[in-house]
């Protein structure tokens, strides 16, 4: 899908920010990270990477781990 090319990471709106923002203690605390992701030009690549490698923690592409699991389930149902 996206292979091993992770060059998109350098273009992320999160690049250089405190990583703790993207690894909140709860889904409710993820709003700051989601806000940053909402205007990110590589959001789709980030989300697809997290889904492909089954990232367990953090906000990736504007989605929490719970939201990514939901996306995976929805994709399985429509496949």
C-alpha positions in Angstrom: 0.0 0.0 0.0 2.3 2.7 1.2 5.4 0.6 1.4 8.4 1.6 3.4 8.6 5.2 2.1 8.0 7.3 5.2 9.3 10.6 3.7 5.8 12.1 4.3 6.7 12.2 8.0 8.9 15.2 7.4 6.0 17.2 6.0 3.6 16.5 8.9 2.1 19.3 10.9 3.3 17.5 13.9 7.0 17.5 12.9 9.0 19.2 15.6 6.1 19.4 18.1 6.0 17.7 21.5 5.2 14.1 20.9 3.3 13.9 24.2 0.5 15.8 22.5 0.0 12.9 20.1 0.1 10.2 22.8 -2.7 11.4 25.2 -3.9 9.5 28.3 -7.4 9.2 26.9 -9.4 9.6 23.7 -11.0 12.7 25.4 -7.5 14.3 25.7 -6.8 13.8 22.0 -8.5 16.9 20.8 -5.3 19.0 20.6 -3.6 16.4 18.5 -6.7 16.0 16.3 -6.8 19.8 15.8 -3.2 19.8 14.6 -3.9 16.8 12.3 -7.0 18.4 10.8 -5.0 20.8 8.7 -2.1 18.5 7.9 -1.2 17.9 4.3 0.0 14.4 4.9 -2.9 13.3 7.1 -4.1 10.6 4.8 -0.6 9.0 4.5 -0.2 9.1 8.2 -3.5 7.5 8.9 -2.9 4.8 6.3 0.5 4.1 7.7 -0.9 3.7 11.2 -3.7 1.3 9.9 -1.2 -0.7 7.9 1.2 -1.3 10.7 -1.6 -1.5 13.4 -0.2 1.3 15.5 -1.6 0.7 19.0 -0.9 4.1 20.6 -1.4 7.7 19.8 -3.2 9.9 17.4 -2.2 9.2 13.8 -3.8 11.0 10.8 -6.3 12.5 13.2 -7.5 9.2 14.5 -7.1 7.6 17.9 -6.4 3.9 18.3 -10.1 3.2 18.9 -11.1 5.2 15.8 -8.5 3.3 13.7 -9.9 0.0 14.8 -13.4 1.2 13.8 -12.0 2.2 10.3 -10.4 -1.3 10.0 -13.7 -3.0 10.9 -15.7 -0.8 8.4 -13.2 -1.6 5.6 -13.5 -5.3 6.3 -17.3 -5.1 6.1 -17.2 -3.3 2.8 -14.4 -5.5 1.2 
